[in-house]
């Protein structure tokens, strides 16, 4: 919501005014205690630091003088370096954290294809109806005729009631310890019914097996290496029709024992024997929908599924199209939904991506804004320090020019001072940013929807800007200073 209420702007202005006034009170009070004569004698040196006489056999050098001048006011120098470093490190942190987000991982949990269409009964409270014909053969033909079609995937589903094997029952009993059951009961309101069915199956009763028939992109996504909890998936052997994939619970790390069939077990489905090839972590675009409270999910090739249950109707259909034909695909699905099946659910990968970006844009903007503001504060501190140091040393510059230092040498010395600021800042910033990104960001993005990417791109981008400022600011300040002659500056400073 956007509001133009004047109270907001008046309040912001008053807040800014009060902040500036309060921040000026202490400096103004300190400045008021200094007499004009004392102010003219200001040399920009920490009063608490003892001066040391320096001896050199090689004579004075511009780089050595610049380095010494840098530490005449140690507190200010350290403050400037730290403020600049903080902004650079924060920018590196936020940037690395944002670029490590893996949109593909995020979208795979929600949509395995550019478009996913679900049967109207997929989310029905009473359960999915395999006899529903929401996804008609005509719709599939129209989708197959789309220009730019890159891939498709089919998903069938049927519930089969049969007893669990002895090994599978043991797996369930080992996995669901008393502690695990208590944890399950703490967050799932359907637990009492689930526990009733669980006990029934463990005592020899039949369990409902949700058998999926899958092919194409949905099968490839569900059996991806990141989703295999046990066993190995071989696409060629699986397509032969003698294997099934068991779906276990959603786990961050594989367990030794999973509550489903073990890899290598034999299962009889509709008088046909199958071997369990692997156990999968559930992929939401496949398993999302209405299901029995207690079920044992299995996956077989779609071709085998239609052989066992001829005339089966699709539960879900997935397809990818190129970017240039996205709009045509959307219009086709919307027209079908409006005329043939208003209850058909359509999931668009592009829409979900746009929604996520819209929801997270404010967080990204906030993070970058904070780091940029802090970096700007550091840059302003740096500019202020350089300007103050140059102005307060007018008499000093006039004196060393009077004994032979040229304008060119003085400009180079000031440039070295600015460069030392930048080099120290960048050195510390690169070290801290490397540690922050390599350790902290890596730990924060571990797991979930992220793929860690080490990058110091903001720091690399700011490096030439800071180096440029190191030369430009002293040059501008000295240009204004040299408008007065050496004699005039000596007289003014007396």
GIKAJO-V511264 format. One record per residue. N is the residue number from 0. PSI is psi in degrees with one decimal (NA if undefined). NEAR is the number of other C-alpha atoms within 8 Angstrom. Layout:
# GIKAJO-V511264
N/PSI/NEAR
N/PSI/NEAR
This chain:
# GIKAJO-V511264
0/137.6/2
1/129.1/3
2/139.7/4
3/26.8/5
4/123.5/6
5/-23.7/6
6/-36.0/6
7/-46.8/8
8/-38.6/8
9/-45.5/8
10/-41.7/8
11/-42.0/8
12/-43.4/8
13/-41.2/8
14/-44.6/8
15/-41.5/8
16/-46.5/8
17/-37.8/8
18/-45.1/8
19/-41.9/8
20/-44.9/8
21/-40.4/8
22/-22.5/8
23/-16.0/8
24/-50.6/8
25/-49.1/8
26/-38.6/8
27/-39.1/8
28/-41.6/8
29/-42.2/8
30/-33.1/7
31/-21.0/7
32/-8.7/6
33/129.8/8
34/158.0/7
35/-37.8/6
36/-44.8/6
37/-36.4/8
38/-38.0/8
39/-26.5/8
40/2.0/7
41/131.2/8
42/7.9/6
43/39.7/9
44/138.1/8
45/128.2/8
46/-24.1/5
47/-1.1/4
48/128.8/6
49/135.7/5
50/142.5/4
51/138.2/4
52/132.5/4
53/133.6/4
54/138.8/4
55/132.5/6
56/-23.5/4
57/-6.7/4
58/175.3/5
59/146.1/7
60/153.5/6
61/-41.1/10
62/-39.9/8
63/-40.5/8
64/-40.8/10
65/-41.2/12
66/-41.4/11
67/-42.2/8
68/-32.0/8
69/-33.7/12
70/18.2/8
71/-32.5/9
72/86.5/10
73/-41.2/9
74/-45.8/6
75/-43.0/8
76/-46.8/12
77/-40.8/8
78/-44.3/8
79/-45.7/12
80/-43.5/14
81/-40.2/10
82/-39.7/13
83/-42.9/16
84/-42.1/14
85/-45.9/12
86/-41.7/15
87/-40.7/15
88/-41.5/14
89/-41.6/9
90/-42.6/13
91/-39.7/15
92/-52.3/12
93/-39.3/11
94/-46.7/11
95/-37.5/14
96/-39.6/10
97/-42.1/8
98/-17.1/8
99/-15.3/11
100/129.3/11
101/101.5/10
102/-33.5/9
103/-43.0/6
104/-42.6/9
105/-47.6/9
106/-30.3/12
107/-30.6/11
108/-15.5/10
109/-32.5/8
110/120.1/13
111/-0.7/13
112/171.7/12
113/-38.4/12
114/138.1/12
115/127.8/14
116/134.4/12
117/146.3/12
118/148.8/14
119/-23.3/12
120/3.1/9
121/-37.4/12
122/12.4/9
123/139.6/10
124/-38.2/5
125/-6.2/5
126/161.3/11
127/138.4/11
128/109.2/7
129/-12.5/10
130/-4.4/6
131/143.7/9
132/45.2/8
133/-47.1/8
134/95.0/14
135/162.8/7
136/-34.4/6
137/-40.4/6
138/-42.7/9
139/-39.8/9
140/-42.1/8
141/-39.6/8
142/-41.2/10
143/-23.9/7
144/-2.1/7
145/139.3/9
146/141.4/6
147/12.0/8
148/126.4/12
149/-22.3/8
150/157.5/9
151/168.9/10
152/139.0/13
153/148.9/14
154/120.7/15
155/166.0/14
156/142.1/11
157/143.9/8
158/129.0/8
159/128.8/8
160/121.9/8
161/157.3/8
162/153.0/9
163/155.2/10
164/163.6/7
165/-41.5/6
166/-41.2/8
167/-39.9/12
168/-41.1/12
169/-40.1/8
170/-44.3/14
171/-44.5/11
172/-35.3/9
173/-40.1/8
174/-45.8/10
175/78.7/10
176/174.1/8
177/-40.1/6
178/-42.4/7
179/-38.8/9
180/-39.2/9
181/-39.8/8
182/-41.7/8
183/-44.6/9
184/-24.3/10
185/-22.0/6
186/-11.5/6
187/114.0/7
188/-17.4/6
189/5.2/7
190/-43.9/9
191/-43.4/8
192/-40.6/8
193/-43.8/10
194/-36.0/8
195/-46.2/8
196/-37.5/10
197/-48.9/9
198/-38.4/8
199/-44.1/10
200/-40.4/12
201/-23.3/8
202/13.0/6
203/-1.6/8
204/166.3/8
205/146.3/10
206/145.3/12
207/121.3/12
208/119.5/12
209/108.1/12
210/121.2/12
211/142.3/14
212/117.4/16
213/150.5/14
214/175.7/12
215/-144.9/10
216/-29.2/13
217/-36.5/15
218/-42.6/10
219/-40.0/9
220/-44.6/10
221/-32.7/12
222/17.7/10
223/157.4/8
224/-27.9/5
225/-11.7/4
226/2.1/11
227/119.1/14
228/-31.6/12
229/149.8/9
230/-171.7/9
231/141.9/7
232/124.6/9
233/107.1/6
234/-40.2/6
235/-46.0/6
236/-38.5/9
237/-39.1/14
238/-18.6/8
239/-21.1/7
240/7.8/10
241/2.6/10
242/156.3/12
243/161.5/14
244/129.7/12
245/145.6/15
246/120.7/13
247/-161.9/13
248/166.4/8
249/111.6/6
250/143.2/6
251/-33.0/4
252/141.0/5
253/139.9/7
254/159.3/6
255/-38.6/4
256/127.4/7
257/142.6/12
258/71.8/13
259/-168.8/12
260/148.1/13
261/153.7/11
262/130.5/11
263/-10.6/7
264/151.8/8
265/136.4/8
266/136.4/8
267/118.7/8
268/116.9/7
269/46.1/5
270/23.5/5
271/134.5/6
272/135.9/9
273/153.6/12
274/135.8/12
275/116.4/16
276/-41.5/14
277/164.2/14
278/130.9/16
279/149.1/14
280/136.5/13
281/129.5/12
282/120.5/10
283/-43.7/8
284/-20.1/10
285/-51.2/9
286/-10.3/7
287/134.1/6
288/-174.3/8
289/134.5/11
290/160.4/7
291/154.1/7
292/-38.5/8
293/120.4/9
294/160.9/10
295/101.1/11
296/139.0/11
297/153.4/12
298/132.1/12
299/165.6/15
300/143.8/13
301/-35.8/13
302/-43.0/7
303/-39.0/10
304/-46.7/13
305/-20.5/11
306/-38.9/7
307/-37.0/7
308/79.9/7
309/149.8/7
310/15.1/5
311/148.1/9
312/151.3/10
313/138.1/13
314/-38.9/12
315/154.3/12
316/138.1/13
317/144.3/15
318/152.2/14
319/142.5/11
320/159.0/13
321/164.6/9
322/-33.3/5
323/-15.0/6
324/12.6/10
325/-45.0/9
326/-39.5/7
327/-41.7/8
328/-42.0/11
329/-41.9/8
330/-39.2/8
331/-46.7/9
332/-40.3/9
333/-39.5/8
334/-42.0/8
335/-41.8/10
336/-40.9/11
337/-31.2/8
338/-30.3/7
339/-40.6/6
340/96.7/10
341/-21.7/7
342/-4.7/6
343/133.3/11
344/134.4/8
345/125.2/9
346/121.2/8
347/122.4/10
348/-41.5/11
349/-41.2/7
350/-41.0/7
351/-36.2/9
352/-43.1/10
353/-38.8/8
354/-42.9/8
355/-44.8/8
356/-38.1/8
357/-37.9/8
358/-32.8/7
359/-6.3/8
360/-40.5/8
361/-36.8/8
362/-43.5/7
363/-43.8/10
364/-41.3/8
365/-45.9/8
366/-47.3/9
367/-37.4/11
368/-44.7/8
369/-47.2/8
370/-38.1/13
371/-41.2/10
372/-44.2/9
373/-39.9/12
374/-40.2/14
375/-37.8/10
376/-42.2/10
377/-41.6/15
378/-40.9/9
379/-39.2/8
380/-41.5/10
381/-46.9/11
382/-44.8/9
383/-40.4/8
384/-43.9/11
385/-45.2/11
386/-46.5/11
387/-43.3/8
388/-39.2/9
389/-44.7/11
390/-43.0/8
391/-11.9/10
392/27.9/10
393/-46.6/12
394/-42.7/11
395/-45.2/7
396/-39.9/9
397/-38.8/12
398/-45.7/10
399/-24.9/9
400/-33.4/11
401/-21.5/8
402/11.4/6
403/-11.3/6
404/132.3/9
405/164.6/7
406/-39.5/7
407/-42.4/6
408/-39.1/9
409/-42.4/10
410/-40.8/11
411/-39.2/9
412/-43.7/12
413/-36.3/11
414/-38.3/12
415/-38.7/13
416/-48.9/13
417/-37.4/13
418/-36.8/11
419/-41.0/10
420/-50.5/12
421/-43.9/12
422/-45.4/8
423/-42.6/9
424/-48.5/12
425/-38.7/10
426/-48.8/8
427/-41.1/9
428/-40.9/13
429/-40.8/10
430/-50.6/8
431/-39.0/9
432/-38.7/13
433/-44.2/9
434/-44.7/9
435/-47.9/11
436/-45.0/14
437/-28.0/9
438/-58.1/8
439/-51.1/9
440/-41.4/13
441/-42.0/10
442/-38.6/7
443/-34.9/6
444/3.3/14
445/131.1/9
446/-171.5/6
447/-147.8/5
448/48.3/10
449/150.0/12
450/111.0/10
451/131.7/10
452/114.8/7
453/122.8/7
454/142.1/7
455/35.3/10
456/-45.8/8
457/-37.9/10
458/-41.6/13
459/-40.0/8
460/-33.1/8
461/-20.4/9
462/-53.2/9
463/-30.3/8
464/-45.5/8
465/-39.8/9
466/-39.6/10
467/-43.8/8
468/-34.8/9
469/-28.2/15
470/-37.0/11
471/-45.8/8
472/-50.8/11
473/-36.2/15
474/-46.6/11
475/-44.2/8
476/-42.1/10
477/-32.5/10
478/-41.3/8
479/-33.5/7
480/-39.1/9
481/-0.9/7
482/-24.2/6
483/143.4/7
484/166.0/7
485/-42.8/10
486/-43.4/7
487/-40.4/8
488/-35.6/12
489/-39.1/12
490/-41.1/7
491/-34.8/6
492/-13.1/9
493/NA/6
